[in-house]
Amino acid sequence: MHIVVLMKQVPGTSNVKMDENTGTMIRTEHENVMNPLDENALEAALEIRRLRDDVSVVGVSMGPPPAKRVLEEAIAMGADSGVLLSDRGFSGSDTLATAIPLARAAQVICGGRIGPDDLVLCGERATDGETGQVGPMVSSFLGVPVATYVRSIHVGDGYVDVERVVEDGFERLRLSLPAVLTVVKDINQPGFPTLDGKIAARSVKIPVLTLKDLGLSPDHTGLHGSPTRVVRVFRPKFSRDTVLYTQDNSGTATDNLLKFLDSRGLR
Ligand SMILES: Cc1cc2nc3c(=O)[nH]c(=O)nc-3n(C[C@H](O)[C@H](O)[C@H](O)COP(=O)(O)OP(=O)(O)OC[C@H]3O[C@@H](n4cnc5c(N)ncnc54)[C@H](O)[C@@H]3O)c2cc1C
């Protein structure tokens, strides 16, 4: 059984700055980390591996060369291997153009075609883009079922039972394998890197797959393959109109304040 865990490198801060001229994120100012929910997805994969002896856990990230670090971190935490998708042709990808290479990579990792025993896990959303679209899109490109907001996973023979969080409780679903699951924070407590894992991360070579390796054309991904266009990025400006009534013992300030409240229907 292959468990492919999608993991995105994101800025290690919620204070993400945007370049208002180019509409892109200013990434150089931040220390980048593994998307926190992807740590939960990885831990879920490791939990499945602890219960079975035929499981291989592979981390996959699409990003610039430094994204290799999240894969090394994944191996230090227990993943068997990692694969980086990196190519200039990927830059400027929107969610659709991100999901296509990730789905293709899952096929490659699973031996050319995702098989009846394979599983793709990812975070419910990334802390920077935050669309929550990539997991469902990957499932659609793979032509396999998806469950989002998953808080528990039990793998059976050819199927997976999950609990999925909904607004007023949770749903229990059974999906046939292969499938894609996007997980929530409550699913588990991610583990820490181990000494053995850190040693493995240093010695394991992380293969880098390009557009060509995945058999994709530049029309499938990057800016060319992205139907989304960022028209404008801006920081909302908050302004408050202030009216100051100064109390001068004449009582007019109070009267004016009451009139003001009346005019707004606040009294
Ligand atoms: C027009 C446009 C241009 C863009 N240009 C760029 C750009 O130049 N550079 C850039 O970095 N971003 C760019 N983005 C943002 C980029 O498209 C998104 O960051 C990316 O598609 C993932 O979307 P998300 O963060 O909303 O992921 P979500 O759907 O919220 O993520 C859910 C899960 O999917 C998985 N996942 C998501 N992305 C990846 C990934 N890259 N690798 C592995 N797993 C992943 C993770 O498991 C994650 O937890 C652009 C977006 C648009 C709309």
The ligand as an SDF file (V2000), in Angstrom:
LIG
                    3D

 53 58  0  0  0  0  0  0  0  0999 V2000
   -3.0840   33.1890  -10.2500 C   0  0  0  0  0  0  0  0  0  0  0  0
   -2.3500   32.5620   -9.1190 C   0  0  0  0  0  0  0  0  0  0  0  0
   -0.9680   32.5830   -9.1430 C   0  0  0  0  0  0  0  0  0  0  0  0
   -0.2530   31.9870   -8.1250 C   0  0  0  0  0  0  0  0  0  0  0  0
    1.1130   32.0150   -8.1660 N   0  0  0  0  0  0  0  0  0  0  0  0
    1.8160   31.3990   -7.2130 C   0  0  0  0  0  0  0  0  0  0  0  0
    3.2330   31.3860   -7.2620 C   0  0  0  0  0  0  0  0  0  0  0  0
    3.8320   31.9390   -8.1810 O   0  0  0  0  0  0  0  0  0  0  0  0
    3.9250   30.7310   -6.2810 N   0  0  0  0  0  0  0  0  0  0  0  0
    3.2450   30.1190   -5.2720 C   0  0  0  0  0  0  0  0  0  0  0  0
    3.9020   29.4960   -4.4240 O   0  0  0  0  0  0  0  0  0  0  0  0
    1.8980   30.1320   -5.1820 N   0  0  0  0  0  0  0  0  0  0  0  0
    1.1730   30.7610   -6.1240 C   0  0  0  0  0  0  0  0  0  0  0  0
   -0.1850   30.7830   -6.0550 N   0  0  0  0  0  0  0  0  0  0  0  0
   -0.8180   30.1350   -4.9380 C   0  0  0  0  0  0  0  0  0  0  0  0
   -0.9410   28.6790   -5.2710 C   0  0  0  0  0  0  0  0  0  0  0  0
   -1.8060   28.4460   -6.3390 O   0  0  0  0  0  0  0  0  0  0  0  0
   -1.5240   27.9850   -4.1020 C   0  0  0  0  0  0  0  0  0  0  0  0
   -0.7030   28.2230   -3.0210 O   0  0  0  0  0  0  0  0  0  0  0  0
   -1.5670   26.4930   -4.3470 C   0  0  0  0  0  0  0  0  0  0  0  0
   -2.3160   26.2480   -5.4900 O   0  0  0  0  0  0  0  0  0  0  0  0
   -2.1950   25.7600   -3.2190 C   0  0  0  0  0  0  0  0  0  0  0  0
   -3.4350   26.3070   -2.9140 O   0  0  0  0  0  0  0  0  0  0  0  0
   -3.7930   26.5300   -1.4160 P   0  0  0  0  0  0  0  0  0  0  0  0
   -2.6770   27.1230   -0.6610 O   0  0  0  0  0  0  0  0  0  0  0  0
   -5.0950   27.2360   -1.4000 O   0  0  0  0  0  0  0  0  0  0  0  0
   -3.9190   25.0100   -0.9320 O   0  0  0  0  0  0  0  0  0  0  0  0
   -5.1030   24.2740   -0.1930 P   0  0  0  0  0  0  0  0  0  0  0  0
   -6.0320   23.7120   -1.1840 O   0  0  0  0  0  0  0  0  0  0  0  0
   -5.6640   25.1470    0.8860 O   0  0  0  0  0  0  0  0  0  0  0  0
   -4.2100   23.1170    0.4330 O   0  0  0  0  0  0  0  0  0  0  0  0
   -4.7690   21.8710    0.8560 C   0  0  0  0  0  0  0  0  0  0  0  0
   -3.6920   20.8390    0.9190 C   0  0  0  0  0  0  0  0  0  0  0  0
   -3.2280   20.5570   -0.3900 O   0  0  0  0  0  0  0  0  0  0  0  0
   -1.8510   20.2090   -0.3380 C   0  0  0  0  0  0  0  0  0  0  0  0
   -1.0730   21.1500   -1.1400 N   0  0  0  0  0  0  0  0  0  0  0  0
   -1.4210   22.3820   -1.5550 C   0  0  0  0  0  0  0  0  0  0  0  0
   -0.4410   22.9240   -2.2850 N   0  0  0  0  0  0  0  0  0  0  0  0
    0.5550   22.0170   -2.3310 C   0  0  0  0  0  0  0  0  0  0  0  0
    1.8550   21.9840   -2.9060 C   0  0  0  0  0  0  0  0  0  0  0  0
    2.3420   23.0100   -3.5940 N   0  0  0  0  0  0  0  0  0  0  0  0
    2.6100   20.8840   -2.7410 N   0  0  0  0  0  0  0  0  0  0  0  0
    2.1460   19.8060   -2.0480 C   0  0  0  0  0  0  0  0  0  0  0  0
    0.9320   19.7910   -1.4550 N   0  0  0  0  0  0  0  0  0  0  0  0
    0.1570   20.8730   -1.5980 C   0  0  0  0  0  0  0  0  0  0  0  0
   -1.4380   20.2770    1.1190 C   0  0  0  0  0  0  0  0  0  0  0  0
   -1.5840   18.9960    1.6890 O   0  0  0  0  0  0  0  0  0  0  0  0
   -2.4560   21.2150    1.7280 C   0  0  0  0  0  0  0  0  0  0  0  0
   -2.6490   20.9980    3.0960 O   0  0  0  0  0  0  0  0  0  0  0  0
   -0.9300   31.3790   -7.0430 C   0  0  0  0  0  0  0  0  0  0  0  0
   -2.3270   31.3920   -7.0150 C   0  0  0  0  0  0  0  0  0  0  0  0
   -3.0290   31.9830   -8.0320 C   0  0  0  0  0  0  0  0  0  0  0  0
   -4.5110   31.9830   -7.9620 C   0  0  0  0  0  0  0  0  0  0  0  0
  1  2  1  0
  2  3  1  0
  2 52  2  0
  3  4  2  0
  4  5  1  0
  4 50  1  0
  5  6  2  0
  6  7  1  0
  6 13  1  0
  7  8  2  0
  7  9  1  0
  9 10  1  0
 10 11  2  0
 10 12  1  0
 12 13  2  0
 13 14  1  0
 14 15  1  0
 14 50  1  0
 15 16  1  0
 16 17  1  0
 16 18  1  0
 18 19  1  0
 18 20  1  0
 20 21  1  0
 20 22  1  0
 22 23  1  0
 23 24  1  0
 24 25  2  0
 24 26  1  0
 24 27  1  0
 27 28  1  0
 28 29  2  0
 28 30  1  0
 28 31  1  0
 31 32  1  0
 32 33  1  0
 33 34  1  0
 33 48  1  0
 34 35  1  0
 35 36  1  0
 35 46  1  0
 36 37  1  0
 36 45  1  0
 37 38  2  0
 38 39  1  0
 39 40  1  0
 39 45  2  0
 40 41  1  0
 40 42  2  0
 42 43  1  0
 43 44  2  0
 44 45  1  0
 46 47  1  0
 46 48  1  0
 48 49  1  0
 50 51  2  0
 51 52  1  0
 52 53  1  0
M  END
$$$$
